[in-house]
Amino acid sequence: MPTISIFYGIIIKMLFDDHNPPHFHAEYGEYELVVTISPIKIIKGDAPKRVKSMILEWAALHQEELIQDWELCAMLKSPLPIEPLE
């Protein structure tokens, strides 16, 4: 599962040739979330409120890049890194 961004201890990953809807995985310690890209929404998992807020903020800032990375992964190509949340 390629890592596309890391910030504040949060690791953002995508799977190659994963199932729809387009989404990414966010890991923070023992927590893991699955977040759809359009619309941006947590569909699975849980994490502290502040962590969820940062993940959703980051996704909103990089939605277009996330869609491009999803398309690359669907073609079994490596996704491009995305800038972390600052």
N, CA, C and O atoms as a GROMACS GRO file, in nm:
protein
  344
    1MET      N    1   0.087  -0.117   0.000
    1MET     CA    2   0.000   0.000   0.000
    1MET      C    3   0.091   0.123   0.000
    1MET      O    4   0.153   0.153   0.102
    2PRO      N    5   0.100   0.194  -0.112
    2PRO     CA    6   0.188   0.310  -0.120
    2PRO      C    7   0.144   0.424  -0.027
    2PRO      O    8   0.025   0.454  -0.014
    3THR      N    9   0.242   0.486   0.036
    3THR     CA   10   0.218   0.603   0.119
    3THR      C   11   0.224   0.727   0.030
    3THR      O   12   0.319   0.744  -0.047
    4ILE      N   13   0.123   0.814   0.041
    4ILE     CA   14   0.122   0.934  -0.042
    4ILE      C   15   0.146   1.062   0.037
    4ILE      O   16   0.180   1.165  -0.020
    5SER      N   17   0.128   1.055   0.171
    5SER     CA   18   0.155   1.174   0.253
    5SER      C   19   0.167   1.132   0.399
    5SER      O   20   0.107   1.033   0.443
    6ILE      N   21   0.245   1.209   0.474
    6ILE     CA   22   0.259   1.188   0.619
    6ILE      C   23   0.260   1.326   0.684
    6ILE      O   24   0.335   1.414   0.643
    7PHE      N   25   0.176   1.343   0.786
    7PHE     CA   26   0.175   1.469   0.862
    7PHE      C   27   0.120   1.444   1.001
    7PHE      O   28   0.023   1.370   1.019
    8TYR      N   29   0.182   1.507   1.099
    8TYR     CA   30   0.139   1.499   1.239
    8TYR      C   31   0.114   1.354   1.285
    8TYR      O   32   0.021   1.329   1.362
    9GLY      N   33   0.197   1.262   1.239
    9GLY     CA   34   0.182   1.122   1.277
    9GLY      C   35   0.074   1.048   1.200
    9GLY      O   36   0.050   0.930   1.227
   10ILE      N   37   0.010   1.113   1.105
   10ILE     CA   38  -0.095   1.052   1.023
   10ILE      C   39  -0.031   1.005   0.892
   10ILE      O   40   0.041   1.081   0.826
   11ILE      N   41  -0.057   0.882   0.855
   11ILE     CA   42  -0.002   0.825   0.732
   11ILE      C   43  -0.118   0.802   0.635
   11ILE      O   44  -0.215   0.734   0.668
   12ILE      N   45  -0.107   0.861   0.516
   12ILE     CA   46  -0.210   0.849   0.413
   12ILE      C   47  -0.162   0.751   0.307
   12ILE      O   48  -0.052   0.767   0.253
   13LYS      N   49  -0.245   0.650   0.277
   13LYS     CA   50  -0.207   0.546   0.182
   13LYS      C   51  -0.322   0.517   0.086
   13LYS      O   52  -0.438   0.546   0.113
   14MET      N   53  -0.285   0.457  -0.028
   14MET     CA   54  -0.382   0.405  -0.124
   14MET      C   55  -0.339   0.266  -0.166
   14MET      O   56  -0.220   0.236  -0.171
   15LEU      N   57  -0.435   0.182  -0.195
   15LEU     CA   58  -0.408   0.048  -0.244
   15LEU      C   59  -0.408   0.047  -0.396
   15LEU      O   60  -0.484   0.121  -0.459
   16PHE      N   61  -0.326  -0.037  -0.455
   16PHE     CA   62  -0.330  -0.057  -0.600
   16PHE      C   63  -0.457  -0.134  -0.634
   16PHE      O   64  -0.493  -0.230  -0.566
   17ASP      N   65  -0.524  -0.093  -0.741
   17ASP     CA   66  -0.641  -0.164  -0.795
   17ASP      C   67  -0.745  -0.195  -0.687
   17ASP      O   68  -0.797  -0.306  -0.680
   18ASP      N   69  -0.775  -0.096  -0.604
   18ASP     CA   70  -0.869  -0.113  -0.493
   18ASP      C   71  -1.014  -0.100  -0.543
   18ASP      O   72  -1.038  -0.054  -0.655
   19HIS      N   73  -1.108  -0.140  -0.460
   19HIS     CA   74  -1.251  -0.135  -0.493
   19HIS      C   75  -1.302   0.009  -0.491
   19HIS      O   76  -1.244   0.096  -0.427
   20ASN      N   77  -1.411   0.032  -0.562
   20ASN     CA   78  -1.479   0.162  -0.558
   20ASN      C   79  -1.563   0.172  -0.433
   20ASN      O   80  -1.596   0.069  -0.375
   21PRO      N   81  -1.599   0.290  -0.388
   21PRO     CA   82  -1.573   0.421  -0.444
   21PRO      C   83  -1.428   0.463  -0.421
   21PRO      O   84  -1.361   0.408  -0.332
   22PRO      N   85  -1.379   0.559  -0.499
   22PRO     CA   86  -1.243   0.609  -0.479
   22PRO      C   87  -1.224   0.656  -0.335
   22PRO      O   88  -1.305   0.732  -0.282
   23HIS      N   89  -1.116   0.608  -0.273
   23HIS     CA   90  -1.093   0.639  -0.132
   23HIS      C   91  -0.945   0.626  -0.097
   23HIS      O   92  -0.864   0.580  -0.178
   24PHE      N   93  -0.912   0.668   0.024
   24PHE     CA   94  -0.777   0.648   0.076
   24PHE      C   95  -0.787   0.598   0.219
   24PHE      O   96  -0.893   0.606   0.283
   25HIS      N   97  -0.676   0.548   0.268
   25HIS     CA   98  -0.667   0.498   0.405
   25HIS      C   99  -0.580   0.593   0.485
   25HIS      O  100  -0.475   0.637   0.438
   26ALA      N  101  -0.624   0.626   0.605
   26ALA     CA  102  -0.547   0.712   0.694
   26ALA      C  103  -0.519   0.634   0.822
   26ALA      O  104  -0.612   0.584   0.886
   27GLU      N  105  -0.392   0.626   0.860
   27GLU     CA  106  -0.353   0.555   0.981
   27GLU      C  107  -0.294   0.654   1.081
   27GLU      O  108  -0.217   0.743   1.045
   28TYR      N  109  -0.331   0.637   1.207
   28TYR     CA  110  -0.278   0.719   1.315
   28TYR      C  111  -0.266   0.627   1.437
   28TYR      O  112  -0.366   0.598   1.503
   29GLY      N  113  -0.144   0.582   1.466
   29GLY     CA  114  -0.128   0.486   1.575
   29GLY      C  115  -0.209   0.361   1.547
   29GLY      O  116  -0.196   0.300   1.441
   30GLU      N  117  -0.293   0.324   1.642
   30GLU     CA  118  -0.376   0.204   1.626
   30GLU      C  119  -0.505   0.231   1.550
   30GLU      O  120  -0.584   0.139   1.526
   31TYR      N  121  -0.529   0.356   1.512
   31TYR     CA  122  -0.652   0.393   1.443
   31TYR      C  123  -0.633   0.386   1.291
   31TYR      O  124  -0.525   0.415   1.240
   32GLU      N  125  -0.738   0.346   1.221
   32GLU     CA  126  -0.737   0.348   1.075
   32GLU      C  127  -0.874   0.394   1.025
   32GLU      O  128  -0.978   0.347   1.071
   33LEU      N  129  -0.871   0.486   0.930
   33LEU     CA  130  -0.993   0.538   0.869
   33LEU      C  131  -0.989   0.510   0.720
   33LEU      O  132  -0.882   0.504   0.659
   34VAL      N  133  -1.106   0.492   0.661
   34VAL     CA  134  -1.121   0.487   0.517
   34VAL      C  135  -1.204   0.609   0.480
   34VAL      O  136  -1.313   0.630   0.534
   35VAL      N  137  -1.151   0.690   0.387
   35VAL     CA  138  -1.214   0.819   0.353
   35VAL      C  139  -1.239   0.825   0.203
   35VAL      O  140  -1.146   0.809   0.123
   36THR      N  141  -1.363   0.848   0.164
   36THR     CA  142  -1.393   0.863   0.022
   36THR      C  143  -1.343   1.000  -0.025
   36THR      O  144  -1.332   1.095   0.053
   37ILE      N  145  -1.313   1.006  -0.155
   37ILE     CA  146  -1.254   1.127  -0.212
   37ILE      C  147  -1.360   1.224  -0.262
   37ILE      O  148  -1.343   1.346  -0.251
   38SER      N  149  -1.468   1.172  -0.317
   38SER     CA  150  -1.574   1.259  -0.368
   38SER      C  151  -1.709   1.192  -0.347
   38SER      O  152  -1.745   1.102  -0.422
   39PRO      N  153  -1.784   1.235  -0.249
   39PRO     CA  154  -1.755   1.342  -0.155
   39PRO      C  155  -1.654   1.296  -0.050
   39PRO      O  156  -1.636   1.177  -0.026
   40ILE      N  157  -1.588   1.393   0.011
   40ILE     CA  158  -1.492   1.363   0.117
   40ILE      C  159  -1.572   1.327   0.242
   40ILE      O  160  -1.642   1.410   0.299
   41LYS      N  161  -1.558   1.198   0.282
   41LYS     CA  162  -1.638   1.149   0.393
   41LYS      C  163  -1.572   1.026   0.453
   41LYS      O  164  -1.523   0.939   0.381
   42ILE      N  165  -1.570   1.019   0.585
   42ILE     CA  166  -1.518   0.901   0.653
   42ILE      C  167  -1.625   0.792   0.643
   42ILE      O  168  -1.738   0.811   0.688
   43ILE      N  169  -1.587   0.679   0.584
   43ILE     CA  170  -1.686   0.571   0.568
   43ILE      C  171  -1.657   0.450   0.656
   43ILE      O  172  -1.740   0.360   0.669
   44LYS      N  173  -1.539   0.448   0.717
   44LYS     CA  174  -1.505   0.335   0.802
   44LYS      C  175  -1.397   0.376   0.901
   44LYS      O  176  -1.307   0.453   0.868
   45GLY      N  177  -1.408   0.324   1.022
   45GLY     CA  178  -1.304   0.346   1.122
   45GLY      C  179  -1.334   0.464   1.213
   45GLY      O  180  -1.434   0.533   1.199
   46ASP      N  181  -1.242   0.485   1.305
   46ASP     CA  182  -1.256   0.594   1.402
   46ASP      C  183  -1.117   0.641   1.443
   46ASP      O  184  -1.019   0.569   1.428
   47ALA      N  185  -1.111   0.761   1.494
   47ALA     CA  186  -0.988   0.822   1.543
   47ALA      C  187  -1.029   0.940   1.631
   47ALA      O  188  -1.145   0.980   1.630
   48PRO      N  189  -0.935   0.995   1.707
   48PRO     CA  190  -0.968   1.114   1.784
   48PRO      C  191  -1.021   1.226   1.695
   48PRO      O  192  -0.981   1.239   1.579
   49LYS      N  193  -1.109   1.307   1.750
   49LYS     CA  194  -1.176   1.413   1.674
   49LYS      C  195  -1.076   1.504   1.601
   49LYS      O  196  -1.098   1.537   1.485
   50ARG      N  197  -0.968   1.544   1.668
   50ARG     CA  198  -0.869   1.634   1.606
   50ARG      C  199  -0.803   1.568   1.485
   50ARG      O  200  -0.778   1.633   1.384
   51VAL      N  201  -0.774   1.438   1.495
   51VAL     CA  202  -0.713   1.364   1.385
   51VAL      C  203  -0.810   1.358   1.267
   51VAL      O  204  -0.770   1.384   1.153
   52LYS      N  205  -0.935   1.326   1.293
   52LYS     CA  206  -1.035   1.322   1.184
   52LYS      C  207  -1.045   1.458   1.117
   52LYS      O  208  -1.055   1.467   0.995
   53SER      N  209  -1.044   1.564   1.196
   53SER     CA  210  -1.055   1.699   1.142
   53SER      C  211  -0.937   1.731   1.051
   53SER      O  212  -0.955   1.789   0.944
   54MET      N  213  -0.816   1.694   1.092
   54MET     CA  214  -0.697   1.721   1.009
   54MET      C  215  -0.701   1.642   0.879
   54MET      O  216  -0.665   1.694   0.774
   55ILE      N  217  -0.744   1.516   0.886
   55ILE     CA  218  -0.753   1.433   0.766
   55ILE      C  219  -0.853   1.491   0.668
   55ILE      O  220  -0.825   1.500   0.548
   56LEU      N  221  -0.969   1.531   0.716
   56LEU     CA  222  -1.071   1.588   0.627
   56LEU      C  223  -1.026   1.722   0.568
   56LEU      O  224  -1.053   1.750   0.452
   57GLU      N  225  -0.957   1.803   0.649
   57GLU     CA  226  -0.906   1.932   0.599
   57GLU      C  227  -0.802   1.907   0.489
   57GLU      O  228  -0.807   1.971   0.384
   58TRP      N  229  -0.710   1.815   0.514
   58TRP     CA  230  -0.607   1.782   0.416
   58TRP      C  231  -0.671   1.732   0.287
   58TRP      O  232  -0.632   1.773   0.177
   59ALA      N  233  -0.768   1.642   0.298
   59ALA     CA  234  -0.834   1.586   0.180
   59ALA      C  235  -0.903   1.696   0.098
   59ALA      O  236  -0.898   1.694  -0.025
   60ALA      N  237  -0.966   1.790   0.164
   60ALA     CA  238  -1.033   1.899   0.094
   60ALA      C  239  -0.932   1.984   0.017
   60ALA      O  240  -0.961   2.031  -0.093
   61LEU      N  241  -0.815   2.004   0.074
   61LEU     CA  242  -0.712   2.084   0.008
   61LEU      C  243  -0.651   2.011  -0.112
   61LEU      O  244  -0.601   2.076  -0.205
   62HIS      N  245  -0.656   1.880  -0.112
   62HIS     CA  246  -0.586   1.801  -0.214
   62HIS      C  247  -0.678   1.705  -0.289
   62HIS      O  248  -0.633   1.603  -0.340
   63GLN      N  249  -0.806   1.737  -0.296
   63GLN     CA  250  -0.903   1.646  -0.357
   63GLN      C  251  -0.867   1.611  -0.501
   63GLN      O  252  -0.876   1.495  -0.541
   64GLU      N  253  -0.827   1.709  -0.580
   64GLU     CA  254  -0.794   1.685  -0.720
   64GLU      C  255  -0.673   1.591  -0.732
   64GLU      O  256  -0.672   1.501  -0.816
   65GLU      N  257  -0.572   1.613  -0.648
   65GLU     CA  258  -0.453   1.527  -0.650
   65GLU      C  259  -0.488   1.384  -0.605
   65GLU      O  260  -0.433   1.287  -0.656
   66LEU      N  261  -0.579   1.374  -0.509
   66LEU     CA  262  -0.622   1.242  -0.463
   66LEU      C  263  -0.692   1.165  -0.575
   66LEU      O  264  -0.672   1.044  -0.590
   67ILE      N  265  -0.774   1.234  -0.652
   67ILE     CA  266  -0.841   1.169  -0.765
   67ILE      C  267  -0.738   1.121  -0.867
   67ILE      O  268  -0.749   1.010  -0.919
   68GLN      N  269  -0.638   1.204  -0.894
   68GLN     CA  270  -0.532   1.164  -0.988
   68GLN      C  271  -0.456   1.042  -0.935
   68GLN      O  272  -0.426   0.950  -1.011
   69ASP      N  273  -0.425   1.041  -0.806
   69ASP     CA  274  -0.355   0.926  -0.747
   69ASP      C  275  -0.442   0.801  -0.752
   69ASP      O  276  -0.391   0.691  -0.776
   70TRP      N  277  -0.573   0.817  -0.730
   70TRP     CA  278  -0.663   0.702  -0.739
   70TRP      C  279  -0.657   0.642  -0.879
   70TRP      O  280  -0.651   0.520  -0.895
   71GLU      N  281  -0.660   0.728  -0.980
   71GLU     CA  282  -0.655   0.681  -1.118
   71GLU      C  283  -0.522   0.611  -1.148
   71GLU      O  284  -0.521   0.511  -1.220
   72LEU      N  285  -0.412   0.662  -1.096
   72LEU     CA  286  -0.283   0.596  -1.114
   72LEU      C  287  -0.283   0.458  -1.050
   72LEU      O  288  -0.238   0.360  -1.111
   73CYS      N  289  -0.332   0.449  -0.927
   73CYS     CA  290  -0.337   0.320  -0.858
   73CYS      C  291  -0.426   0.220  -0.932
   73CYS      O  292  -0.397   0.100  -0.934
   74ALA      N  293  -0.534   0.269  -0.991
   74ALA     CA  294  -0.623   0.182  -1.067
   74ALA      C  295  -0.552   0.121  -1.187
   74ALA      O  296  -0.586   0.011  -1.231
   75MET      N  297  -0.452   0.193  -1.239
   75MET     CA  298  -0.373   0.143  -1.352
   75MET      C  299  -0.246   0.072  -1.304
   75MET      O  300  -0.156   0.043  -1.384
   76LEU      N  301  -0.241   0.043  -1.174
   76LEU     CA  302  -0.126  -0.024  -1.112
   76LEU      C  303   0.003   0.056  -1.125
   76LEU      O  304   0.112  -0.001  -1.134
   77LYS      N  305  -0.012   0.190  -1.127
   77LYS     CA  306   0.103   0.279  -1.131
   77LYS      C  307   0.119   0.344  -0.994
   77LYS      O  308   0.021   0.362  -0.921
   78SER      N  309   0.240   0.380  -0.961
   78SER     CA  310   0.266   0.442  -0.830
   78SER      C  311   0.202   0.579  -0.822
   78SER      O  312   0.214   0.660  -0.913
   79PRO      N  313   0.132   0.606  -0.711
   79PRO     CA  314   0.073   0.739  -0.693
   79PRO      C  315   0.182   0.841  -0.664
   79PRO      O  316   0.292   0.807  -0.620
   80LEU      N  317   0.149   0.966  -0.689
   80LEU     CA  318   0.244   1.075  -0.664
   80LEU      C  319   0.231   1.122  -0.520
   80LEU      O  320   0.122   1.121  -0.463
   81PRO      N  321   0.342   1.164  -0.460
   81PRO     CA  322   0.334   1.218  -0.323
   81PRO      C  323   0.249   1.345  -0.321
   81PRO      O  324   0.246   1.421  -0.418
   82ILE      N  325   0.182   1.366  -0.210
   82ILE     CA  326   0.099   1.487  -0.192
   82ILE      C  327   0.152   1.560  -0.070
   82ILE      O  328   0.186   1.498   0.032
   83GLU      N  329   0.160   1.692  -0.080
   83GLU     CA  330   0.213   1.775   0.028
   83GLU      C  331   0.136   1.747   0.158
   83GLU      O  332   0.014   1.727   0.157
   84PRO      N  333   0.207   1.747   0.269
   84PRO     CA  334   0.140   1.727   0.398
   84PRO      C  335   0.064   1.851   0.443
   84PRO      O  336   0.080   1.960   0.387
   85LEU      N  337  -0.019   1.834   0.542
   85LEU     CA  338  -0.090   1.945   0.604
   85LEU      C  339   0.010   2.023   0.687
   85LEU      O  340   0.089   1.964   0.761
   86GLU      N  341   0.008   2.154   0.676
   86GLU     CA  342   0.103   2.237   0.751
   86GLU      C  343   0.031   2.316   0.857
   86GLU      O  344   0.094   2.392   0.931
   0.00000   0.00000   0.00000
